[in-house]
């Protein structure tokens, strides 16, 4: 699933490439991805101009001049691809958003789980999907004190505390592993058992890791908007490879059904 670093790069690249574009057409090839009905969304967006592009948690938001918005969640395997008008539609394409300027956004998801929510003017901040989200990692509301309080109340592992979007947005399975590697904390530790020193280090590692991940993803994605870049990560997906810090083999375990990667020597 795309996480904050991936989606920050997507947002920036969409800003450079489609800001000010006018919608010519929107066609849904898989009806279930549209909320509300495809017919309503297709009609509502015709002639709209893209006025801004934003990210909130794992949602990408296309804002339009009328005040309406298109809220996009890629779920586990969804992708965006920006293509010239009339480009072939590949297998798994759920929708195509065409602009009068000769470009198209193809919404691709082999599982068909991605969601496109049309939000009428003035309704964006009232939507259930956004109202339930916690603060952004780089928002002033996210402080060491806030993190400490959340961890103390959370009944589960520290890994899942980081992934809980109602507490803190944008972090998923991959970057939770990377943040915990940075902080030298085992992902299976109960969140409530962390010391204050560990919490302070974890706070710093959240910010440092997300900044680092965003810059590394930007280098590799160029001006593209498709895919999630993972090969540069330290531990996630690296089972059996040497830990970049101590050389011990990276271990993969399951935590609540999620493949989790860590160094058994460095992380305690």
C-alpha positions in Angstrom: 0.0 0.0 0.0 1.3 3.5 -0.8 2.3 5.4 2.3 3.1 9.0 3.1 6.4 9.2 1.3 5.0 7.7 -1.9 1.9 9.8 -1.8 3.8 13.1 -1.1 5.8 12.5 -4.3 2.6 11.7 -6.3 1.0 14.9 -5.0 4.0 17.0 -6.0 4.2 15.5 -9.5 0.5 15.8 -10.1 0.7 19.5 -9.1 3.4 20.0 -11.7 1.6 18.1 -14.4 -2.2 18.6 -14.2 -2.8 21.8 -12.1 -5.3 24.0 -13.9 -6.4 21.2 -16.3 -10.1 20.9 -17.3 -11.9 17.7 -17.0 -13.2 16.4 -20.3 -14.6 13.1 -19.2 -14.5 10.5 -16.4 -15.4 6.9 -17.2 -15.7 4.2 -14.6 -14.8 0.7 -15.9 -15.5 -0.8 -12.4 -18.6 0.6 -10.8 -17.7 -0.4 -7.2 -14.8 2.0 -7.0 -17.1 5.1 -7.3 -18.8 6.7 -4.3 -21.6 7.7 -5.0 -22.8 6.3 -8.3 -20.6 6.5 -11.3 -23.2 8.4 -13.3 -23.5 11.1 -10.7 -19.7 11.5 -10.4 -19.1 11.4 -14.1 -21.6 14.2 -14.7 -20.5 16.3 -11.7 -16.9 16.5 -12.8 -17.3 17.4 -16.5 -15.9 20.9 -17.2 -14.3 21.2 -13.7 -10.8 22.6 -13.5 -8.2 21.3 -11.1 -7.5 24.1 -8.6 -5.2 22.3 -6.1 -3.9 18.9 -5.2 -3.4 17.7 -1.6 -2.7 14.7 0.5 -4.4 13.8 3.8 -3.1 10.6 5.3 -3.2 8.0 2.6 -5.8 9.9 0.6 -4.9 12.0 -2.5 -7.3 14.9 -3.0 -8.0 16.6 -6.3 -9.7 20.0 -5.6 -11.7 21.7 -8.3 -12.6 25.4 -8.9 -16.3 24.9 -7.8 -15.2 23.7 -4.4 -15.9 20.1 -5.1 -13.2 17.4 -4.6 -12.3 13.9 -5.6 -10.9 11.9 -2.7 -8.7 9.0 -3.8 -7.7 6.0 -1.7 -5.5 3.5 -3.5 -6.0 0.7 -0.8 -3.6 -2.2 -1.0 -2.5 -2.4 -4.6 -4.1 0.6 -6.4 -2.0 2.9 -8.7 -2.3 6.1 -10.7 -0.7 6.5 -14.1 -0.7 9.7 -16.1 -0.9 8.9 -19.8 -1.5 10.8 -23.1 -5.0 10.9 -24.4 -6.1 7.7 -26.1 -3.5 5.5 -24.4 -4.4 1.8 -24.2 -6.3 0.8 -21.2 -4.5 -2.0 -19.4 -5.9 -4.8 -17.4 -7.1 -3.8 -14.0 -8.0 -0.2 -14.9 -11.0 0.9 -12.8 -11.5 4.4 -14.2 -10.0 7.0 -16.6 -10.1 10.7 -15.9 -9.5 12.6 -19.2 -8.5 16.3 -19.5 -9.0 18.6 -22.4 -5.3 19.3 -22.4 -4.6 15.8 -23.8 -3.7 13.9 -20.6 -5.4 11.1 -18.7 -5.2 9.7 -15.2 -5.7 5.9 -15.3 -6.8 4.5 -12.0 -5.4 0.9 -11.9 -6.1 -1.8 -9.3 -6.1 -5.5 -10.1 -8.2 -6.3 -7.1 -10.6 -3.4 -7.7 -10.5 -2.3 -4.1 -9.5 1.4 -4.6 -12.1 4.1 -3.9 -12.9 7.4 -5.6 -15.2 9.6 -3.5 -16.8 12.6 -5.1 -17.2 15.3 -2.4 -19.6 18.2 -3.1 -18.5 21.8 -2.4 -18.1 22.6 1.3 -18.3 19.0 2.4 -14.7 17.7 2.4 -13.9 18.3 6.1 -17.2 16.8 7.1 -16.7 13.5 5.4 -16.5 10.4 7.6 -13.2 9.3 5.9 -11.3 12.4 6.9 -13.0 13.2 10.2 -11.7 10.0 11.7 -8.1 10.7 10.9 -5.4 11.6 13.4 -2.8 14.4 12.9 -0.2 14.5 10.1 3.3 13.6 11.3 4.6 17.1 10.3 1.6 18.9 11.8 2.2 21.0 15.0 -0.4 18.9 16.7 1.9 15.9 16.5 4.2 16.4 19.5 6.4 14.1 21.7 3.7 14.5 24.4 0.9 13.5 22.0 2.8 10.4 20.9 3.6 9.4 24.5 0.0 9.7 25.5 -1.2 7.7 22.5 1.3 4.9 23.1 0.4 4.7 26.8 -3.3 4.2 25.9 -2.8 1.8 23.0 -3.4 -1.9 23.8 -1.3 -3.6 21.2 2.2 -3.7 19.7 4.1 -0.5 18.9 4.1 -1.5 15.2 0.3 -1.4 15.1 0.2 1.8 17.2 2.2 3.5 14.4 -0.2 2.1 11.7 -3.4 3.3 13.5 -4.6 6.1 11.3 -6.9 7.6 13.9 -3.8 8.3 16.0 -1.3 9.3 13.3 -1.8 9.2 9.5 0.3 8.1 6.6 2.3 5.2 8.1 1.7 1.6 7.0 3.4 -1.8 7.1 6.6 -0.8 5.4 7.5 2.5 7.1 6.5 1.3 10.5 9.2 -1.3 10.1 11.7 1.3 9.0 10.8 3.7 11.8 11.2 1.0 14.5 14.6 0.0 12.9 15.7 3.6 13.3 14.6 3.7 16.9 16.1 0.2 17.7 12.7 -1.0 19.0 11.3 -4.5 18.4 8.0 -4.3 16.5 6.5 -6.9 18.8 7.0 -4.7 21.9 3.7 -3.6 23.6 3.3 0.1 23.0 2.5 0.8 26.6 5.9 -0.6 27.8 8.1 1.8 26.0 10.2 4.1 28.3 10.1 7.8 27.9 13.6 7.8 26.3 12.4 5.2 23.8 9.3 7.3 23.0 11.4 10.4 22.5 13.7 8.5 20.1 10.7 7.0 18.3 9.2 10.5 17.8 12.4 11.7 16.2 12.7 8.5 14.0 9.1 9.0 12.7 10.0 12.4 11.3 13.5 11.5 10.1 12.4 8.3 8.4 9.5 9.9 6.6 11.6 12.8 5.4 14.3 10.3 4.2 11.7 8.1 2.6 10.1 11.0 0.7 13.4 12.2 -0.7 14.5 8.7 -1.7 11.2 8.1 -3.4 11.4 11.4 -5.2 14.8 10.6 -6.6 13.5 7.3 -8.0 10.1 8.3 -9.2 11.2 11.3 -11.2 8.1 13.0 -12.5 6.0 9.8 -12.5 3.0 9.1 -10.3 2.9 5.3 -10.5 4.2 2.8 -8.1 5.7 2.6 -4.6 9.4 2.5 -4.2 10.8 0.1 -1.7 14.2 -1.2 -2.7 16.1 1.4 -0.8 14.6 0.5 2.6 16.8 -0.9 5.4 14.8 -3.8 6.7 11.3 -4.1 5.1 11.2 -6.8 2.5 14.8 -7.7 3.3 14.5 -11.1 5.0 17.8 -13.0 5.2 19.9 -9.9 4.1 22.5 -8.5 6.5 21.4 -5.7 8.8 23.0 -2.5 7.5 23.9 -1.6 11.1 25.3 -4.8 12.6 25.3 -7.5 9.8 22.9 -9.8 11.6 20.3 -11.4 9.2 17.0 -9.6 8.9 14.1 -11.7 10.2 10.5 -11.8 9.0 7.7 -12.5 11.5 3.9 -12.2 11.4 2.3 -9.6 13.7 -1.5 -9.7 13.5 -1.3 -11.0 10.0 1.2 -8.5 8.7 4.7 -9.5 7.4 7.1 -7.6 9.7 10.9 -7.2 9.2 13.4 -6.3 11.8 16.9 -7.0 13.1 16.8 -9.3 16.1 20.1 -8.0 17.5 19.7 -4.2 17.0 16.0 -4.0 18.0 15.0 -4.9 21.5 
